[in-house]
């Protein structure tokens, strides 16, 4: 425990997701000890983020206006919608530069243990996007875990009635990984998702 304001800073940083006590302490001391660190700039950006960032009215991705850059881009393939859990998943897929369609951000995954059901997710916003008849395929790209699987299962049943093709991202062994270190679930999915070489 540190005195006064330093401990308050560590506590506040520790409330951020993914920042544990040691990381919070390290960040706090970097801010305190580094004279060149522009604290006012950080504070300004944090306040601006709160004021300017909103969620796209179509897909739910982060945006600085009513519509995000992806939904606003006329070059995107409007016959494809990739459904993801969070805006950070959009960023991850965009980094691959291998997907040119649109997105739909759910804002989480079905998790009964945490009290999150389908009604707490942005599923209702997806349905009107499919009614235009323009969308040919919905790609479900939820995380390959219990919650992501439950969400994918729910969506696939819901979308079966709409008449669009529904696919799910393959999951399995990471590139460069060794079989001996793969867990049973990952290895099982790699076998289930295998494809013929040369096709």
N, C-alpha and C positions, 0 to 999 in steps of 0.2 A: 504494500500500500504506500502510495506517495501522498504528499501533502496537497490539499486544496485543489486548485484549478487543474494541475497536472493529472491528478486522479480522475477528475471530472472528464477531461479530454480522453483519457484511456477508456473510461467507462462508456462514453458516447461512441467512440470508434469501435469498441467491442460489441456494440449493439448492431453493427452492420453485418449482413449475412456473409459468411465465409471468413470473417475476421475474428480469430480467437484472441485470448488474453495476451499471448506473447506477441502476436502481430500488431495488436492495438498498442501495446507498449512500445514496440519498435517504431511504428508510425508516429506516435505521440512524441517520442524523443527526437525523431528526425525533424519534426516541425519545430520543436523547442530549440534544438542545437544548431540547425542549419540557418544561418543568417540570411542566405540568399533565397531561401524558400519564401515565395510570395503568398503569404497567408491571406492577404486581402483579395488576391486574384481567385484563390480557392473559394473563399466565402462568396465572392461575387458570382462565380460560376454555379455554385450550389443554389443560390437564390434565383438565378436566371433559369436554371433547370426546373425549379418548382413553378416558376411563372410561365415559362414558354412551352414546355413539353406537355403534349397531350397524346391521346391514342387515336389512330386513324378510324374514321367513322365506318370504313368498309371492312378492314381486316383486323383492326385492333393492335397493329404495330405502333411503336413510338413514332411521333411526328411532331413537327413544329407548327404545322397548320392542320386544317381539318382532314386533309388527305395526305397519306405518306408518299414519299418519292416513288416507291415501287408501284403502288396502285395508280399513281398519276402518270407513270411511264407508258406511252402508247406502244412501245416496242416489246413489252412483256406479252407472253403467250397467255391469253385470257381463257384458254380451254383447260388450263391446269391450275388447281389450287392445292397447295401444300399446307396441311394443318399441323401446327406446332403448338407446344405448350406455352412458351414464353418468347418475348421479343429477342432475347439473346440467342434463341434457336434460329431465328431468321438470319441474324448476323453470321452465325456459324455456317449455315447453308450458303449464304451469299459469298462467303470467303472461298468456297469451292469453285465458284464461277461455272458450275455445271448445271444450274437450274435457271430457267428463264421464265417460269410461270409466276403466278401470284401466290399470296399466302393468306392464311387465316390463323390468328393467334387466339388460343383458348383462354389464356390467363391462368393456366394451371392444369391439373389432371384430377380425375376422379379419385378420391381418397376418403372412403367412409370413416376411417379411423380419425381423420382430421376434420370430419364434418363437411367435406367437399363432395357434393353430388353434381349431376349434370346441370342443375339449375344455377349453380354458382359459377359455371363456366360460360364462355362466350359462344355457346353452341347455337343459340337462337339466332345470332347474327349471321351464321353460315347458311342457313336454309334459304333466305331470300336470294342469295347470290347464286344458288343452284336453279332457281325457278326460271331464270331467263332462257335456259336451254343452251347457253353458250359453253358452259363447263362440261367437258367430256370425261375428266378424271379428277378424283380427289385422292391425293397422296397423304396418307396418315404417317406423320413423322414424330410421333410421341416417343418419349424415352423408353428404352427397352428394360423396364422394371415393372413391378406389380401394378403400380398406379397407371403407368403408360399403357400397359397391356389392357387394363380394365377400360381405359378411355378409348383405346383403339377398337376394342370389342363392341363397346356401346355405339361408337360412331359408325362402324361397319353395319351393324343391325339397323340403325336409324337411316343410313344412306341407301340401303338396299331397296327401300321403298321409293326412292327418288328416281332411280334408273340411271345413275351415273356409275362409271367404273370406279371401284375403290381399290387402292393398292396400299401396301405398307412398306416402309423402308426395310431392306434386308438388314439383319444383324448377325454378327458372328465374330470371327477372329480378326483382331487388328493386324494391319500390315506390319510385318517385322516382329510379330509376337511368336513365342514358342508354344507348341502344343502342350508341353508339360506344365506350363504355368496357367493355362486356360481353365476356368472353372467349368463345372458340369453343364450349367445353363448355357453359357456362351458356346461351348463345344457342341451341345445339342442343337442350338440354333444354326450353327455353321453347317451341320449335317442337313438339317431341314431345309436350309436355304441354298443348298448346293445347286450348281448349274452345269450343263454339259459343256465341255471345252470345245471350242471351235464353232460355236453357234453365234 
